[in-house]
Each structure stands twice: as C-alpha cells, then as structure tokens.
Amino acid sequence: TFTVSAGAPTFAEPEAMPPPDPQEVDTETNLNAFMNIYQPYARNLSFYQPMYFLVGLDPEESKFQLSFKYRFFNLEKGLSQKHPWVSNIFFGYTQTSFWDLASDSRPFEDTSYKPELFYQTRNIDTGLAIIKGFFLQTGFQHESNGGGGDVSRSTNYIYIEPSLIFLEEKEVAGLRIAPRFWLYVNNSDDTNPDIEDYRGYFDLGLTFGKATSVIVDTHLRWAKEGGSAEVNLTYPLHRLFRDNLDLYFQVQYVN
C-alpha cells in the first residue's frame, strides 16, 4: 500500500524545558505561557512514535497514528535531582487507526490502542567518537483493538530496544539503528493462538537522512510465516515555503 501524508521523524530525545518564571512571561499576550503556569505538568508531555495522517492511493486503506509520552517525575525537583534515573520513567500511548475514506459512512476498519510503561536511559557514553548517541529503552506494552467478547483481540509485550545514533553534525545527517526484541506476556490462546508466527519477536528499525531534507525510516520483521516491511520517506515542506510551513510530506510503503 502506498500512502501520502504529513508527519515528522526525529533522531534523538530532547530534554524537558525548564518551568517558566511567572514574573517573566507575558500572560496578557501569550496564552500558552499562561497555561504553562497553571498546567506545569504539560512540560512533561512530548511526542513519542511518529504521528501522521496517510491518505492511501486506495482511499479504503487510509490510516493515521497519534502518539505521546509523559514523564512522571519533575526534572527540577528533589527526587530527580537526588536519583536522576527516576526522571527516565515514562508512560507512552500510541493509537493506530485504519480509516476507510471511500465508503459513505467513512468507517474505521481497525484501531490498535497501545499504552505502555517504559524506562529510557539518557545518552550513554560509549567512548567511541563515531557513535554520537547510545540509548536503551525497556518496557511493558499492552495492545488491544478496544473490542469486547468474541471480537476482542489483545496481547502484551515486554521489550528491550537499544538505539545507536551516528551523526555528522556539519551536514546534520545521521543514521539510527534500533533493533527491538520482545516476548509475549499473558497472550490469549483463544483470540491470538499464533500471533508470534506472524509478528515474530524482532523488529529492525533503521532511520537515515538529513534533518533538513529527506529522511527514510524503515522497519523490518521476520517471523515463521514470513517477513514484513514498512518504509517511510519524509520531506520538510518548509523548504518549499520559505520556512513558513511546519508540515512534512510523507510516503509510506507497507508489505
């Protein structure tokens, strides 16, 4: 399936912004600054997996994805200062929906809800100049179609994902290698008796390109019943609109 969308990839995890000083923000003209004062927890909220809206060449096969993560512990407070590792605990949520835009009622054909709890390290120094970033993420994820009774489908995973980032700073070009390994936990033998034969236990994520130009993101899987692949290509549209438009053109191929 070929699809076209707006989306945005990233290479590395940004650090949380410091809290605003109520005496320094202009709350009369800046609503966001005002809300940040009274909703300080919003600073712990950030993007997680890629977010996009894809219109298929066959509109019946359109899809979109929403994703965010939330840091539980305040970076500026005592517990995080005394025990920095606690500030790396996150709640994550990703929702992927397949939307039939060709039918009259525009039905959602399928939706996957994926809440998770995970730990993500800060950049680990490998001592190798060629490696600009090394991160390790491990967690527990639940996945469900949100249905009940006979139509219910759900499973659980525990996973570990190391990420190696190679970055040429002058060219803003990089390569990220992120293999993910997982095991199924309390999987239902009634609704998913052979899910591991199709999904397997391994995903190889590769992301490469320039942050200011084309980025290619791929996911490759192998399982008993065969392999699968997803390839995403994104391009920043601000390059065509004098830096005014913060949207990305995206093409996705899935097999």
Buried (B, 14 or more C-beta within 10 A) or exposed (E): BEBBBBBBBBBBBEEBEEEBEEEEBEBEEEEEBBEBEEEEEEBBBBBBBBBBBBBBEEBBBBBBBBBBBBBBBBBEEEEBEEEEEBBBBBBBBBBBBBBBBEEEEEEEEBBBBBBBEBEBBBBEEEEEEEBBBBBBBBBEBBBBBEEEEEEEBBBBBEBBBBBBBBBEEEEEBBBBBBBBBBEBEEBBEEBBEEBBEEBBBEBBBBBBBEBEEEBBBBBBBEBEEEEBEBBBBBBBBBEEEEEEEEEBBBBBEBE
